[in-house]
Amino acid sequence: MSQRVEYNSLAAALMVPRWTTQASQLRTTTSDLDAASTSGLPDSAHGAATTFLDLWQGITRRASVAADVYADELRSTDTSYADIDAEIARRMALLRGGAA
């Protein structure tokens, strides 16, 4: 039995906006964490709270970059497959005697 990979452009059309939205939401979260204040906490909690906020800022920043990369890669893959499909269709038309 042979295994094959099928590309579904509809999946890319659905997933790119989702990854893009996720990246945007993560950038907003990063900004919100940056603006968060620890002033309402007891002095003994400021260090831990600041560390917590800094760590989560880093996590959300890296996650937003990853989501943007996934969206970009999906767009690129979708374009590549569309270009390949168009080229195959053009060549098939030539083989059938049609115009390119």
C-alpha positions in Angstrom: 0.0 0.0 0.0 1.4 3.4 -0.9 1.1 6.4 1.3 0.6 9.8 -0.2 0.2 13.3 1.0 -2.6 15.4 -0.3 -2.7 19.2 -0.2 -6.0 20.8 0.5 -6.0 24.6 -0.4 -9.3 25.0 1.5 -7.4 24.0 4.7 -4.9 26.8 4.1 -7.7 29.2 3.4 -9.2 28.3 6.8 -6.0 28.0 8.8 -4.1 31.2 7.7 -6.6 33.6 9.1 -6.7 31.5 12.3 -2.9 31.6 12.8 -2.9 35.3 11.9 -5.6 36.0 14.4 -3.8 34.0 17.1 -0.6 36.0 16.4 -2.4 39.2 16.7 -4.1 38.1 20.0 -0.7 37.0 21.4 0.9 40.4 20.5 -2.0 42.1 22.3 -1.4 39.9 25.3 2.3 40.7 25.3 1.5 44.4 25.3 -1.0 43.9 28.1 1.5 42.0 30.1 4.0 44.8 29.5 1.6 47.4 30.8 0.5 45.3 33.8 1.3 46.9 37.1 2.4 45.2 40.3 1.8 48.4 42.4 -1.3 47.0 44.1 0.6 44.0 45.4 2.4 43.8 48.7 6.1 44.8 48.5 7.1 41.2 49.2 5.3 40.0 46.0 6.7 42.6 43.5 9.8 40.6 42.6 7.9 37.4 42.0 5.1 39.2 40.1 7.6 41.1 37.9 9.4 37.8 37.1 6.1 36.1 36.3 5.0 39.0 34.0 8.4 39.0 32.3 8.4 35.3 31.7 4.9 35.3 30.3 5.8 38.3 28.1 8.6 36.2 26.6 6.4 33.2 26.1 3.6 35.2 24.3 6.2 37.1 22.2 7.8 33.9 21.0 4.3 32.3 20.4 3.2 35.3 18.3 6.3 35.0 16.2 5.7 31.2 15.7 2.0 31.8 14.8 3.1 34.4 12.2 5.7 32.0 10.8 3.1 29.2 10.5 0.7 31.6 8.7 3.5 32.7 6.3 4.6 29.2 5.6 1.0 28.1 4.9 0.6 31.1 2.5 3.9 30.2 0.8 2.9 26.5 0.5 -0.5 27.4 -0.9 1.1 29.7 -3.5 3.6 27.0 -4.5 0.9 24.4 -4.9 -1.3 26.8 -6.9 1.7 27.6 -9.2 2.5 24.0 -9.7 -1.1 23.1 -10.4 -1.3 26.0 -13.0 2.0 24.8 -14.6 0.7 21.2 -14.9 -2.6 22.4 -16.3 -0.7 24.6 -18.9 1.5 21.6 -19.9 -1.5 19.3 -20.1 -3.2 21.8 -22.4 -0.1 21.8 -24.6 -0.1 18.0 -24.8 -3.8 18.0 -25.8 -2.9 20.6 -28.5 -4.4 23.6 -26.8 -2.9 27.0 -26.3 -0.8 27.7 -23.3 
